[in-house]
Amino acid sequence: MERVQKVIANNGYCSRRKAEEYIKQGKVKVNGEIVRELGTLVDGTNDLIEVNGYVLEKKQEKVYILLNKPRGVVTSTSDDKKRKVVTDIVNIPTRVYPVGRLDYDTTGVLLLTNDGNLTNLLLHPSNNIEKVYVAKIKGILTPGHRRTLESGVIIDGKKTDRARVKIKKIDKKANTSIVEITIHEGRNHQVKNMFKALGYQVEKLRRDRVAFLTCDGMNTGEYRFLSIKEVKVLYNLVTNSK
């Protein structure tokens, strides 16, 4: 027996925190009865659990996918504007969800899984999972601004954590810079907003790495399943990071 919010999260429907909100709002049913107690115990194999009218699938094999996300695709399982979403690309019978978000026009490494526990651990800020981005910006990044990015900039009244920044290429004729930036946080539009705070516009953005995972050898739009070893390394990273 497990707490209902844990079963919902592990099923991949949503995060544990969001599941708790649904429970408080009376949007979760167990065997046809609304539950409002966060400590309600359920059998994930035999009990019928509904969230917002959606019946959770019974316990199933966990799936872990690495996608080289293309531009012009929404990091979601649905879109009210009828745009293409990442799960349209990852066409498998098991329902999976993206781990975090990449902007519509951002490309690169994106994980998808039905393992809600790993998703929560990877997204929790205390676990300091490295995310490496390569940005093409308008303007020539100055050494002073590079140091400012590394020490942290103010976004929405809060300073970003320390980052690593490497200037990979400068094109004075085109007035652009290619910059690699490594962060540990996951705020909305963080990389774009970090550069914006210093007066630079991001023209292109690609996520090159999450933890040790890259899309090396994968074409845009391709995906692959993680190996058991890779999943174990991810779990080791998030459980031993504190």
C-alpha positions in Angstrom: 0.0 0.0 0.0 1.2 3.5 -0.9 0.0 7.0 -0.4 -2.3 8.0 -3.3 -0.3 11.1 -4.3 2.8 8.9 -4.6 1.0 6.4 -6.8 -0.3 9.3 -9.1 3.2 10.7 -9.4 4.9 7.4 -10.0 2.3 6.7 -12.7 3.6 9.8 -14.5 0.3 11.7 -14.5 1.8 14.7 -12.7 4.2 15.7 -10.0 3.5 14.7 -6.4 2.9 18.3 -5.4 0.4 18.7 -8.1 -1.3 15.4 -7.1 -1.7 16.8 -3.6 -3.4 19.9 -5.0 -5.8 17.7 -7.0 -6.6 15.7 -3.8 -7.3 18.8 -1.8 -9.6 20.1 -4.7 -11.6 16.8 -4.7 -10.4 15.8 -8.1 -9.1 12.4 -7.2 -11.3 9.3 -6.8 -10.3 5.9 -5.5 -12.8 3.1 -6.5 -15.4 5.7 -7.4 -15.1 7.6 -4.1 -13.6 11.1 -3.8 -10.6 11.2 -1.5 -9.4 14.4 0.2 -6.9 13.1 2.7 -3.3 13.3 1.6 -2.3 10.2 3.6 -4.9 7.9 1.9 -3.3 4.5 1.2 -4.1 2.7 -2.0 -3.0 -0.4 -3.9 -1.6 0.8 -7.2 -2.2 -2.6 -8.8 -5.8 -3.3 -7.8 -7.5 0.0 -6.8 -9.1 2.1 -9.5 -7.7 5.6 -9.3 -9.1 8.6 -11.2 -7.5 12.1 -11.6 -9.6 14.8 -13.2 -11.7 12.0 -14.7 -8.7 10.2 -16.2 -8.3 6.6 -15.0 -4.7 5.8 -14.2 -3.2 2.8 -15.8 -2.2 0.0 -13.5 1.4 -0.3 -12.4 3.5 -0.6 -15.6 7.0 -0.9 -16.7 9.0 2.3 -16.4 10.1 3.9 -19.7 12.9 6.4 -20.0 13.5 8.2 -23.3 16.1 10.7 -24.5 14.8 13.0 -27.3 16.7 15.4 -29.5 14.0 18.0 -29.5 13.5 20.0 -32.7 12.5 23.6 -33.0 8.8 24.4 -33.3 7.6 21.6 -31.0 5.8 22.2 -27.7 7.2 20.5 -24.6 3.9 19.1 -23.4 1.5 16.2 -24.0 -1.1 18.5 -25.5 -1.5 22.0 -26.8 -4.6 24.1 -27.0 -3.2 25.8 -30.2 -3.0 22.4 -31.9 0.7 22.7 -32.3 2.9 19.7 -32.5 4.0 18.3 -29.1 6.9 16.2 -28.1 4.8 13.1 -27.4 3.7 13.3 -31.1 7.4 12.5 -31.9 7.8 9.9 -29.3 5.2 7.6 -30.7 5.0 4.7 -28.2 2.0 3.0 -26.6 3.2 3.9 -23.0 2.1 7.3 -21.8 5.2 9.4 -21.0 5.7 13.0 -19.8 8.6 15.5 -20.4 10.9 16.1 -17.5 10.9 19.9 -17.3 10.5 22.1 -20.3 12.3 23.4 -23.3 10.9 26.5 -25.1 9.0 26.1 -28.4 12.1 27.3 -30.3 14.7 25.6 -28.2 16.3 22.4 -29.3 18.3 19.6 -27.8 18.3 17.2 -24.8 14.9 16.4 -23.4 14.0 13.5 -21.2 10.6 11.8 -21.2 9.4 9.2 -18.7 6.5 7.7 -16.8 8.6 7.5 -13.7 7.2 10.3 -11.5 9.7 9.7 -8.7 12.7 10.2 -10.9 11.1 13.3 -12.5 10.6 14.9 -9.1 14.1 14.2 -8.1 15.6 15.5 -11.3 13.6 18.7 -11.1 14.2 19.4 -7.4 16.5 22.4 -7.2 18.5 20.9 -4.3 19.8 18.1 -6.5 22.0 20.5 -8.6 21.6 18.6 -11.9 23.8 20.3 -14.5 22.2 21.6 -17.7 24.5 22.8 -20.5 23.2 25.2 -23.1 24.7 26.7 -26.2 23.2 30.1 -27.2 23.7 32.3 -30.2 23.2 35.8 -29.0 23.0 39.2 -30.8 26.0 41.3 -29.8 29.5 40.6 -28.6 29.6 39.2 -25.0 32.1 41.2 -23.0 34.4 39.7 -20.4 32.6 41.7 -17.8 29.2 40.4 -18.7 30.6 36.9 -18.9 31.7 37.2 -15.2 28.3 38.7 -14.3 26.6 35.7 -15.8 28.8 33.4 -13.8 28.2 35.2 -10.5 24.5 35.6 -11.1 22.0 38.1 -12.5 18.7 39.4 -11.1 15.6 37.9 -12.7 12.2 38.8 -11.3 13.9 40.1 -8.1 15.9 36.9 -7.5 19.6 36.3 -8.3 20.4 33.3 -10.3 22.9 30.7 -8.9 26.5 30.6 -10.1 27.0 29.4 -13.6 29.9 28.4 -15.9 30.2 30.4 -19.1 32.5 29.9 -22.1 32.6 32.1 -25.1 32.9 29.6 -28.0 32.9 32.0 -31.0 32.6 35.7 -31.8 31.6 37.0 -35.2 32.3 40.7 -35.2 31.0 41.1 -38.8 27.6 39.6 -37.9 27.7 41.0 -34.4 26.9 37.7 -32.8 28.4 35.4 -30.1 28.2 31.7 -29.5 28.2 31.1 -25.7 28.1 27.9 -23.7 26.5 28.3 -20.3 26.1 25.6 -17.6 23.3 26.1 -15.0 21.8 24.0 -12.2 18.4 25.7 -11.9 15.3 25.3 -14.0 13.5 28.6 -14.0 11.2 29.4 -16.9 13.1 30.8 -19.9 16.1 31.1 -17.6 19.0 31.2 -20.1 17.1 33.7 -22.3 16.3 35.9 -19.4 19.9 35.8 -18.1 21.1 37.2 -21.3 18.2 39.6 -21.6 19.0 41.1 -18.2 22.4 42.1 -19.7 20.9 43.5 -22.9 21.5 40.5 -25.2 18.9 38.8 -27.4 19.1 35.0 -27.8 18.7 34.1 -31.5 19.1 30.4 -31.1 19.3 28.1 -28.1 20.2 24.4 -27.8 20.5 22.3 -24.7 23.6 20.1 -25.2 23.5 18.1 -22.0 21.5 17.2 -18.9 23.7 15.5 -16.3 25.8 13.1 -18.4 23.2 12.7 -21.2 23.8 14.2 -24.6 22.3 13.8 -28.0 25.6 13.0 -29.7 25.1 10.9 -32.8 21.3 11.6 -32.9 19.7 13.7 -35.6 17.1 16.3 -34.6 13.8 14.7 -33.9 15.4 11.3 -33.1 14.9 9.6 -29.7 16.3 6.5 -27.9 15.5 4.5 -24.8 17.9 4.9 -21.9 19.8 1.8 -20.8 19.3 0.3 -17.3 22.8 1.5 -16.5 22.0 5.1 -17.5 18.8 5.1 -15.3 20.8 3.8 -12.3 23.4 6.5 -12.8 20.7 9.2 -12.9 19.2 7.8 -9.7 22.7 7.7 -8.1 23.2 11.4 -9.1 20.0 12.6 -7.5 20.2 10.5 -4.4 23.8 11.2 -3.6 23.9 14.9 -4.5 23.0 16.3 -1.1 
